[in-house]
């Protein structure tokens, strides 16, 4: 008999017993970068609206003048889960706002 030949009973004995998989930790919220363009006079209203909607979940807000200072581009870094709520609130409160690109951010790994 060949040295590597095993019966099914021997194979069952050789396998380690199955253990239940450990409970998976909840996945961290994925971040995204949302770009908007609003009138220069609406920046303060936009910031108040975003802070009311997101609170401390907003990581940063970048503002850059464009169109000779008549409009501003705004980048919001927030969780993907809150992006829909922010979009809805902005559409209701600031109908002149234009939504641009929404970019998913890379996951951070625990070091």
Z-matrix of the N, CA and C atoms (Angstrom, degrees):
N
C 1 1.446
C 2 1.526 1 108.61
N 3 1.309 2 115.93 1 139.42
C 4 1.461 3 121.88 2 -177.91
C 5 1.525 4 110.48 3 -67.64
N 6 1.322 5 117.03 4 144.52
C 7 1.463 6 121.69 5 -175.69
C 8 1.523 7 112.78 6 -65.10
N 9 1.332 8 118.67 7 -26.31
C 10 1.458 9 120.87 8 -177.98
C 11 1.522 10 113.44 9 -96.03
N 12 1.313 11 116.49 10 5.83
C 13 1.458 12 120.02 11 179.33
C 14 1.525 13 109.80 12 -80.30
N 15 1.328 14 116.74 13 128.17
C 16 1.458 15 121.23 14 178.65
C 17 1.521 16 108.95 15 -129.85
N 18 1.279 17 115.80 16 141.35
C 19 1.460 18 119.48 17 173.90
C 20 1.522 19 108.13 18 -77.42
N 21 1.326 20 116.15 19 166.03
C 22 1.464 21 119.98 20 178.28
C 23 1.520 22 111.07 21 -62.02
N 24 1.309 23 117.62 22 -36.65
C 25 1.456 24 120.43 23 178.78
C 26 1.528 25 110.40 24 -64.29
N 27 1.329 26 117.62 25 -39.99
C 28 1.458 27 120.69 26 179.06
C 29 1.529 28 110.78 27 -68.08
N 30 1.324 29 117.22 28 -36.66
C 31 1.465 30 120.46 29 177.96
C 32 1.521 31 111.25 30 -65.70
N 33 1.345 32 117.40 31 -39.73
C 34 1.471 33 120.37 32 178.11
C 35 1.521 34 110.42 33 -63.77
N 36 1.322 35 116.83 34 -39.86
C 37 1.463 36 120.15 35 179.56
C 38 1.520 37 111.65 36 -68.28
N 39 1.321 38 117.17 37 -31.19
C 40 1.452 39 121.24 38 -176.50
C 41 1.529 40 112.69 39 -76.57
N 42 1.326 41 117.79 40 -24.43
C 43 1.465 42 120.57 41 -178.69
C 44 1.518 43 110.14 42 -75.95
N 45 1.339 44 117.75 43 136.82
C 46 1.461 45 119.57 44 176.50
C 47 1.533 46 109.23 45 -68.87
N 48 1.336 47 117.09 46 150.63
C 49 1.466 48 118.78 47 179.58
C 50 1.526 49 110.51 48 -64.26
N 51 1.336 50 115.94 49 146.89
C 52 1.465 51 121.07 50 179.77
C 53 1.515 52 109.71 51 -74.16
N 54 1.295 53 115.28 52 133.16
C 55 1.465 54 120.97 53 175.40
C 56 1.513 55 108.16 54 -109.67
N 57 1.322 56 117.19 55 147.28
C 58 1.467 57 117.70 56 177.04
C 59 1.529 58 109.88 57 -64.99
N 60 1.307 59 115.43 58 144.51
C 61 1.464 60 120.54 59 179.92
C 62 1.526 61 109.63 60 -66.16
N 63 1.334 62 117.59 61 141.71
C 64 1.467 63 119.18 62 177.88
C 65 1.522 64 110.54 63 -64.11
N 66 1.309 65 115.14 64 149.38
C 67 1.467 66 119.84 65 179.73
C 68 1.514 67 109.10 66 -63.74
N 69 1.305 68 116.02 67 129.32
C 70 1.459 69 120.82 68 -178.52
C 71 1.519 70 109.46 69 -75.64
N 72 1.313 71 115.32 70 137.92
C 73 1.469 72 120.35 71 175.93
C 74 1.521 73 108.33 72 -70.67
N 75 1.324 74 117.68 73 148.09
C 76 1.464 75 118.43 74 178.91
C 77 1.525 76 110.45 75 -62.03
N 78 1.299 77 115.42 76 138.71
C 79 1.461 78 120.27 77 -179.01
C 80 1.523 79 109.82 78 -67.30
N 81 1.336 80 116.91 79 139.18
C 82 1.457 81 118.46 80 177.95
C 83 1.521 82 110.30 81 -66.79
N 84 1.309 83 115.92 82 151.74
C 85 1.455 84 120.34 83 -179.12
C 86 1.524 85 109.49 84 -64.79
N 87 1.303 86 116.45 85 131.05
C 88 1.456 87 120.61 86 179.01
C 89 1.512 88 108.80 87 -77.34
N 90 1.302 89 115.71 88 137.76
C 91 1.455 90 120.86 89 179.89
C 92 1.510 91 111.41 90 -93.90
N 93 1.321 92 115.29 91 159.43
C 94 1.456 93 119.98 92 175.62
C 95 1.523 94 109.01 93 -146.55
N 96 1.307 95 115.60 94 159.40
C 97 1.445 96 123.40 95 178.05
C 98 1.523 97 106.86 96 -112.65
N 99 1.329 98 116.16 97 115.39
C 100 1.465 99 121.93 98 -177.25
C 101 1.525 100 108.99 99 -105.97
N 102 1.324 101 116.95 100 131.52
C 103 1.455 102 121.21 101 179.46
C 104 1.520 103 109.74 102 -108.13
N 105 1.327 104 116.15 103 135.03
C 106 1.461 105 123.21 104 178.34
C 107 1.521 106 108.64 105 -133.23
N 108 1.320 107 116.27 106 158.03
C 109 1.458 108 122.26 107 170.59
C 110 1.515 109 106.98 108 -128.89
N 111 1.340 110 116.53 109 126.20
C 112 1.466 111 121.73 110 -179.03
C 113 1.519 112 109.88 111 -134.87
N 114 1.337 113 116.08 112 164.38
C 115 1.456 114 121.63 113 174.24
C 116 1.518 115 108.84 114 -64.62
N 117 1.319 116 117.06 115 149.39
C 118 1.458 117 121.10 116 -175.91
C 119 1.533 118 111.69 117 -60.62
N 120 1.312 119 118.55 118 -32.32
C 121 1.459 120 121.94 119 -179.98
C 122 1.523 121 113.83 120 -74.67
N 123 1.330 122 117.26 121 -11.82
C 124 1.464 123 121.04 122 -176.96
C 125 1.528 124 112.93 123 -98.18
N 126 1.333 125 117.77 124 0.28
C 127 1.466 126 120.47 125 -176.50
C 128 1.525 127 111.24 126 -62.76
N 129 1.325 128 116.83 127 -44.18
C 130 1.469 129 120.02 128 -179.43
C 131 1.519 130 110.61 129 -64.05
N 132 1.341 131 116.56 130 -41.68
C 133 1.474 132 120.19 131 177.63
C 134 1.527 133 110.60 132 -64.12
N 135 1.334 134 116.89 133 -40.36
C 136 1.457 135 121.16 134 179.10
C 137 1.527 136 110.46 135 -62.57
N 138 1.330 137 116.10 136 -46.00
C 139 1.468 138 119.33 137 -179.60
C 140 1.523 139 111.30 138 -61.79
N 141 1.327 140 117.60 139 -43.97
C 142 1.467 141 121.00 140 178.55
C 143 1.527 142 110.73 141 -63.04
N 144 1.316 143 116.56 142 -40.71
C 145 1.462 144 121.55 143 179.89
C 146 1.527 145 111.18 144 -64.18
N 147 1.335 146 116.68 145 -44.46
C 148 1.465 147 120.84 146 -179.52
C 149 1.526 148 110.25 147 -66.31
N 150 1.325 149 117.53 148 -42.77
C 151 1.464 150 120.48 149 179.74
C 152 1.531 151 111.18 150 -65.51
N 153 1.319 152 117.06 151 -35.34
C 154 1.469 153 120.68 152 177.26
C 155 1.529 154 110.25 153 -67.79
N 156 1.329 155 117.14 154 -37.57
C 157 1.462 156 121.56 155 -177.73
C 158 1.529 157 111.63 156 -78.52
N 159 1.331 158 117.10 157 -44.94
C 160 1.466 159 121.24 158 -172.97
C 161 1.523 160 113.88 159 -97.34
N 162 1.301 161 116.69 160 -33.14
C 163 1.463 162 119.63 161 -174.07
C 164 1.516 163 110.09 162 65.54
N 165 1.319 164 116.14 163 -132.11
C 166 1.457 165 121.08 164 -178.09
C 167 1.514 166 114.37 165 -77.68
N 168 1.334 167 118.44 166 -2.40
C 169 1.464 168 121.01 167 -178.42
C 170 1.525 169 112.49 168 -75.98
N 171 1.328 170 117.57 169 -15.42
C 172 1.459 171 119.87 170 177.14
C 173 1.523 172 108.17 171 -78.41
N 174 1.332 173 116.66 172 124.04
C 175 1.457 174 120.32 173 -177.37
C 176 1.519 175 112.01 174 -80.66
N 177 1.329 176 117.41 175 -45.72
C 178 1.461 177 119.06 176 175.42
C 179 1.517 178 110.06 177 -158.63
N 180 1.343 179 114.08 178 163.65
C 181 1.458 180 122.14 179 178.16
C 182 1.520 181 106.59 180 -135.65
N 183 1.325 182 117.06 181 122.16
C 184 1.461 183 122.07 182 179.40
C 185 1.518 184 108.41 183 -112.25
N 186 1.325 185 116.53 184 135.07
C 187 1.465 186 122.00 185 -178.36
C 188 1.527 187 108.41 186 -124.68
N 189 1.334 188 115.85 187 133.65
C 190 1.469 189 121.42 188 179.44
C 191 1.523 190 109.09 189 -137.75
N 192 1.336 191 116.98 190 129.82
C 193 1.465 192 121.61 191 179.27
C 194 1.525 193 110.15 192 -69.56
N 195 1.323 194 115.97 193 143.52
C 196 1.463 195 121.50 194 175.03
C 197 1.527 196 108.56 195 -146.97
N 198 1.304 197 118.72 196 172.09
C 199 1.467 198 124.09 197 -178.79
C 200 1.524 199 111.57 198 53.16
N 201 1.321 200 116.74 199 47.85
C 202 1.466 201 123.48 200 178.00
C 203 1.525 202 112.43 201 57.49
N 204 1.317 203 116.10 202 34.05
C 205 1.465 204 120.74 203 175.34
C 206 1.517 205 115.23 204 86.10
N 207 1.324 206 119.02 205 0.24
C 208 1.464 207 121.25 206 179.74
C 209 1.528 208 111.70 207 -79.75
N 210 1.316 209 116.33 208 -30.25
C 211 1.463 210 121.60 209 -179.78
C 212 1.520 211 108.60 210 -130.12
N 213 1.330 212 115.89 211 162.52
C 214 1.463 213 120.83 212 177.04
C 215 1.515 214 109.32 213 -131.73
N 216 1.341 215 114.82 214 146.00
C 217 1.463 216 121.00 215 171.69
C 218 1.516 217 106.49 216 -94.09
N 219 1.315 218 115.86 217 138.15
C 220 1.459 219 121.64 218 -178.87
C 221 1.522 220 107.99 219 -127.89
N 222 1.322 221 116.49 220 131.29
C 223 1.453 222 122.54 221 174.53
C 224 1.525 223 107.57 222 -112.17
N 225 1.310 224 116.64 223 127.10
C 226 1.462 225 122.45 224 178.45
C 227 1.523 226 108.49 225 -114.65
N 228 1.316 227 116.86 226 128.35
C 229 1.458 228 121.33 227 174.75
C 230 1.516 229 106.81 228 -105.40
N 231 1.328 230 115.89 229 112.29
C 232 1.463 231 120.96 230 -178.16
C 233 1.509 232 109.97 231 -149.63
N 234 1.318 233 116.47 232 176.00
C 235 1.464 234 119.42 233 -178.70
C 236 1.528 235 109.61 234 -73.90
N 237 1.306 236 114.64 235 150.33
C 238 1.468 237 121.04 236 -179.19
C 239 1.537 238 111.25 237 -61.19
N 240 1.326 239 115.65 238 -32.55
C 241 1.460 240 119.96 239 -179.02
C 242 1.530 241 111.61 240 -65.67
N 243 1.328 242 117.45 241 -33.03
C 244 1.463 243 120.78 242 -178.63
C 245 1.527 244 112.73 243 -87.12
N 246 1.308 245 118.49 244 -13.54
C 247 1.459 246 121.61 245 -176.19
C 248 1.524 247 111.66 246 -58.92
N 249 1.313 248 117.68 247 -42.54
C 250 1.467 249 120.82 248 179.55
C 251 1.519 250 112.03 249 -64.45
N 252 1.317 251 117.11 250 -40.23
C 253 1.462 252 120.87 251 178.81
C 254 1.527 253 110.97 252 -65.76
N 255 1.340 254 116.35 253 -40.78
C 256 1.463 255 120.32 254 178.91
C 257 1.525 256 109.85 255 -65.84
N 258 1.326 257 117.41 256 -43.10
C 259 1.473 258 120.41 257 179.31
C 260 1.521 259 111.09 258 -59.96
N 261 1.320 260 116.21 259 -44.47
C 262 1.464 261 119.70 260 179.98
C 263 1.525 262 111.46 261 -63.53
N 264 1.326 263 117.14 262 -43.92
C 265 1.461 264 120.85 263 -179.74
C 266 1.525 265 111.43 264 -64.79
N 267 1.336 266 117.13 265 -39.94
C 268 1.465 267 120.69 266 179.79
C 269 1.525 268 110.58 267 -67.85
N 270 1.324 269 117.98 268 -41.21
C 271 1.471 270 120.72 269 179.58
C 272 1.528 271 111.12 270 -61.89
N 273 1.325 272 116.98 271 -36.68
C 274 1.468 273 119.81 272 179.75
C 275 1.524 274 112.30 273 -74.00
N 276 1.335 275 116.72 274 -43.00
C 277 1.464 276 120.51 275 -173.47
C 278 1.531 277 113.50 276 -86.51
N 279 1.318 278 117.69 277 -33.51
C 280 1.465 279 121.98 278 -176.13
C 281 1.524 280 110.21 279 -126.92
N 282 1.326 281 117.89 280 79.82
C 283 1.469 282 119.87 281 -175.53
C 284 1.529 283 113.71 282 -63.44
N 285 1.329 284 118.77 283 -18.59
C 286 1.458 285 121.18 284 179.35
C 287 1.521 286 113.69 285 -84.37
N 288 1.315 287 117.32 286 -2.42
C 289 1.463 288 120.81 287 -178.87
C 290 1.525 289 110.39 288 -72.28
N 291 1.320 290 115.32 289 142.25
C 292 1.463 291 121.39 290 177.30
C 293 1.515 292 108.23 291 -114.49
N 294 1.317 293 116.32 292 129.98
C 295 1.459 294 121.32 293 179.37
C 296 1.518 295 108.88 294 -91.25
N 297 1.320 296 114.47 295 135.01
C 298 1.459 297 120.75 296 178.16
C 299 1.511 298 110.68 297 -108.05
N 300 1.291 299 114.59 298 -143.49
C 301 1.454 300 122.30 299 -176.22
C 302 1.528 301 111.70 300 -70.93
N 303 1.324 302 116.11 301 144.33
C 304 1.458 303 122.20 302 171.64
C 305 1.530 304 106.57 303 -120.66
N 306 1.322 305 115.60 304 117.88
C 307 1.459 306 121.56 305 -174.61
C 308 1.514 307 110.40 306 -113.13
N 309 1.330 308 116.67 307 128.30
C 310 1.467 309 120.28 308 175.75
C 311 1.523 310 108.98 309 -74.70
N 312 1.312 311 116.03 310 137.17
C 313 1.460 312 121.48 311 178.99
C 314 1.514 313 109.87 312 -92.16
N 315 1.301 314 116.50 313 152.36
C 316 1.463 315 121.97 314 179.03
C 317 1.536 316 110.20 315 -65.55
N 318 1.330 317 115.57 316 146.87
C 319 1.460 318 121.55 317 177.20
C 320 1.514 319 109.48 318 -68.65
N 321 1.316 320 115.96 319 139.85
C 322 1.458 321 120.46 320 174.17
C 323 1.513 322 108.08 321 -86.92
N 324 1.308 323 115.63 322 138.74
C 325 1.463 324 119.53 323 177.64
C 326 1.502 325 108.94 324 -102.76
N 327 1.326 326 115.86 325 144.62
C 328 1.455 327 120.68 326 178.80
C 329 1.525 328 108.57 327 -71.43
N 330 1.311 329 116.14 328 128.61
C 331 1.477 330 119.44 329 -178.18
C 332 1.511 331 111.61 330 -97.38
